[in-house]
Amino acid sequence: MDKLLISGGVALVGEIPVSGAKNAALPLLCAALLTREPVTFTHVPHLNDIGTMLKLLAQMGVKVTREAEKLGAGDTVTLDASALDNPVAPYELVKTMRAAILVLGPLVARVGETKVSLPGGCAIGARPVDQHIKGLTAMGAEVAVEHGYVHARASRLKGARLFTDMVTVTGTENLMMAACLADGETVIENAAREPEVVDLATCLNAMGARISGAGSDVIRIQGVEFLHGATHRVMPDRIETGTYLCAVAATGGEVRLTGTSSAYLDAVIDKLMDAGCAIVGERDAIRLKAPPRLTAVSLRTAPYPAFPTDMQAQFMAINAVAEGTAVVRETIFENRFMHAVELIRLGADIKIDGNTAFVSGVARLEGATVMATDLRASASLVIAGLVAQGETVIERIYHLDRGYEGLDQKLAALGARVQRVK
Ligand code: UD1
């Protein structure tokens, strides 16, 4: 299994490109299930999760063509679901990537029947899919959970008024996709407002859907008989952007991230400025210059546009070496502090009480061997390793490969001493 070796203590300086967003690309690829015509996506990040999704779609009978571009430019992927003949998502694939649940809505809408494995729990919490099921049932689908699979059937879904009990990103995306082919109007209330939901709606509208309100908490979808092919460019990854901003900030460096936008990152940029960084948003880029030492910043995660849970671990790492004490509250997932114990192994001073972490900044961290537990936790360990004195070994980096395209090359381009070893 690959490991990452990091010799910390170098201020990161330079310019790197930001890749397409994993969390936008995954639902977009599933949207291709809604039509018999080919759909082409550009700027698709080269990531393990994308590979898993393409494998899943291919075994359903979708014709997949993938052309690799250079690092940061993303792949071009064309999906042709005209011969779809096996609308099943097996446990083996769903267990490695929960986002596979995103095939549920499109499949029941387009072919009238599907079996999708329940994702089960994951490192950061239970993560049920009851809201996806509740919404499809309200649209007239017959849904049964049998032998660990969600079995959904409907001759044609009917437009309905849907309300989700909590804000759910993939839940909103699943129901929005299903509603595109339903009979009549669907209204999703308490919808997720994440930019990835907007990117998906833009693509669906280009395919002939009639969606309005994406980006607000009420989305209206007028069902149509069929969707057609389209070409869509995946939006930039705001979490990758935020992760590199944090890495550079923690090391006291200076960076220009290209092919991205500060527009999706207000809450994160606000906190980095509170921490002492100077940040300038350009047309398609962001510049950051860090102070010699950051100031600790408290935060609370919540659905967009508030501070993203997917950036909580990275801020824990920068708070670990900042001046002062920060209070970090996680409100989305019940078990998302596993990076704290690993950061403590590097010398961080962190106390956990339920969903709250108290982080007192220390003057320096020291390199050690640590274990990555999930995608964003791994990113926080990389940031800590970049500032720690001596060598940090990060094990189980397959988590990083699920979500960060060319992480070691991009860090090396900024001057980091990183090495991937088999
Ligand atoms: C998406 C993102 C993930 C991010 C998360 C929160 C993708 C592929 N993944 O995950 O990176 O961390 O949003 O911003 O876009 N819940 C239920 N029942 C449901 C659905 C959700 O109880 O049916 C709960 C979850 O357990 C969690 C909360 O709602 O506590 C939010 O989860 P949700 O927004 O659905 O996360 P994902 O869409 O899985």
Residues whose N, C-alpha, C, O or C-beta is under 5 A from the ligand:
A	BS01	UD1	N23 A99 R127 P128 V129 D130 Q131 H132 M166 V167 T168 V169 T170 G171 T309 D310 I332 F333
